[in-house]
């Protein structure tokens, strides 16, 4: 029984290791993820420099996180589709296009959120 509980604890800890490994892989292999990461650093630095409130910073962090999560999901969908078939199939193309569209929408609305939060501080 002890071996079983150790295995469960171990599996729980390893789930974080695997998740971090996935994040590192996406960052290392996906140019768009690195672009999102660079933009995130710049935006968060601007938030500190402009003295955003905690609530404003939280909104910015959520917007940035939404884009990064969307990019990770997009990459997972692209890889899963590529695993099934390398040949063109209309449904595979649709799956990839929809996932990419999700990233585009997340990025667009993050820019809108950024404008709503940052512009009043910049205009001052």
C-alpha positions as CSV (number, residue, x, y, z in Angstrom):
1,X,0.0,0.0,0.0
2,X,2.8,2.4,0.8
3,X,4.3,1.9,-2.7
4,X,0.9,2.8,-4.2
5,X,0.7,6.1,-2.2
6,X,4.3,6.9,-3.1
7,X,3.5,6.3,-6.7
8,X,0.5,8.7,-6.5
9,X,2.5,11.4,-4.9
10,X,5.3,10.8,-7.4
11,X,2.8,11.0,-10.3
12,X,1.4,14.3,-8.9
13,X,4.9,15.8,-8.8
14,X,5.8,14.4,-12.2
15,X,2.7,16.0,-13.7
16,X,4.3,19.4,-13.0
17,X,7.6,18.2,-14.4
18,X,5.9,17.1,-17.6
19,X,3.9,20.3,-17.8
20,X,7.1,22.4,-17.4
21,X,8.8,20.3,-20.0
22,X,6.0,21.1,-22.4
23,X,6.2,24.8,-21.8
24,X,10.0,24.7,-22.3
25,X,9.6,22.7,-25.5
26,X,7.0,25.1,-26.9
27,X,9.2,28.1,-26.0
28,X,12.3,26.5,-27.5
29,X,10.7,25.3,-30.8
30,X,7.9,27.8,-31.6
31,X,8.9,31.2,-32.9
32,X,5.4,32.7,-32.1
33,X,5.7,31.6,-28.5
34,X,9.0,33.4,-28.2
35,X,7.4,36.5,-29.7
36,X,4.6,36.3,-27.2
37,X,7.1,35.9,-24.4
38,X,9.1,38.9,-25.5
39,X,5.9,41.0,-25.8
40,X,4.8,39.8,-22.3
41,X,8.1,40.9,-20.8
42,X,7.8,44.3,-22.5
43,X,4.2,44.8,-21.5
44,X,4.9,43.8,-17.8
45,X,7.9,46.1,-17.7
46,X,5.7,48.9,-19.0
47,X,3.1,48.1,-16.4
48,X,5.7,48.5,-13.7
49,X,7.2,51.6,-15.3
50,X,3.8,53.3,-15.6
51,X,2.8,52.4,-12.1
52,X,-0.3,50.4,-12.9
53,X,-2.6,49.5,-10.0
54,X,-2.8,46.0,-8.8
55,X,-6.1,45.5,-10.6
56,X,-4.8,46.9,-13.9
57,X,-1.7,44.7,-13.6
58,X,-3.9,41.7,-12.9
59,X,-6.0,42.4,-16.1
60,X,-2.8,42.7,-18.1
61,X,-1.3,39.5,-16.7
62,X,-4.6,37.7,-17.5
63,X,-4.5,39.0,-21.1
64,X,-0.9,38.0,-21.5
65,X,-1.6,34.6,-20.0
66,X,-4.6,34.1,-22.4
67,X,-2.4,34.6,-25.4
68,X,0.3,32.2,-24.2
69,X,-2.2,29.5,-23.2
70,X,-3.9,29.8,-26.6
71,X,-0.5,29.5,-28.3
72,X,0.3,26.3,-26.3
73,X,-3.1,24.8,-27.1
74,X,-2.6,25.7,-30.8
75,X,0.8,24.0,-30.9
76,X,-0.7,20.9,-29.2
77,X,-3.5,20.7,-31.8
78,X,-1.1,21.2,-34.7
79,X,1.2,18.5,-33.4
80,X,-1.7,16.1,-32.7
81,X,-3.0,16.6,-36.3
82,X,0.5,16.1,-37.7
83,X,0.8,12.9,-35.7
84,X,-2.4,11.5,-37.3
85,X,-1.5,12.5,-40.9
86,X,1.0,14.5,-42.8
87,X,-1.2,14.4,-45.9
88,X,-3.5,17.3,-46.5
89,X,-7.1,16.7,-45.3
90,X,-9.7,19.4,-45.2
91,X,-10.7,18.6,-41.6
92,X,-7.0,18.7,-40.5
93,X,-6.7,22.1,-42.1
94,X,-9.8,23.3,-40.4
95,X,-8.6,22.1,-37.0
96,X,-5.3,23.9,-37.5
97,X,-7.0,27.1,-38.8
98,X,-9.5,27.2,-35.9
99,X,-6.7,26.8,-33.4
100,X,-4.6,29.5,-35.0
101,X,-7.8,31.7,-35.1
102,X,-8.1,31.3,-31.4
103,X,-4.6,32.6,-30.9
104,X,-5.3,35.5,-33.2
105,X,-8.5,36.4,-31.3
106,X,-6.7,36.1,-28.0
107,X,-3.9,38.4,-29.3
108,X,-6.3,40.9,-30.7
109,X,-8.3,41.2,-27.5
110,X,-5.2,41.4,-25.5
111,X,-4.2,44.4,-27.6
112,X,-7.6,46.0,-27.0
113,X,-7.3,45.3,-23.2
114,X,-3.7,46.7,-23.3
115,X,-4.9,49.9,-25.0
116,X,-7.8,50.3,-22.5
117,X,-5.4,49.9,-19.6
118,X,-2.3,51.7,-20.9
119,X,-3.6,54.6,-22.9
120,X,-5.0,56.6,-19.9
121,X,-1.5,56.3,-18.2
122,X,0.3,57.3,-21.4
123,X,-2.0,60.2,-22.2
124,X,-1.5,61.7,-18.7
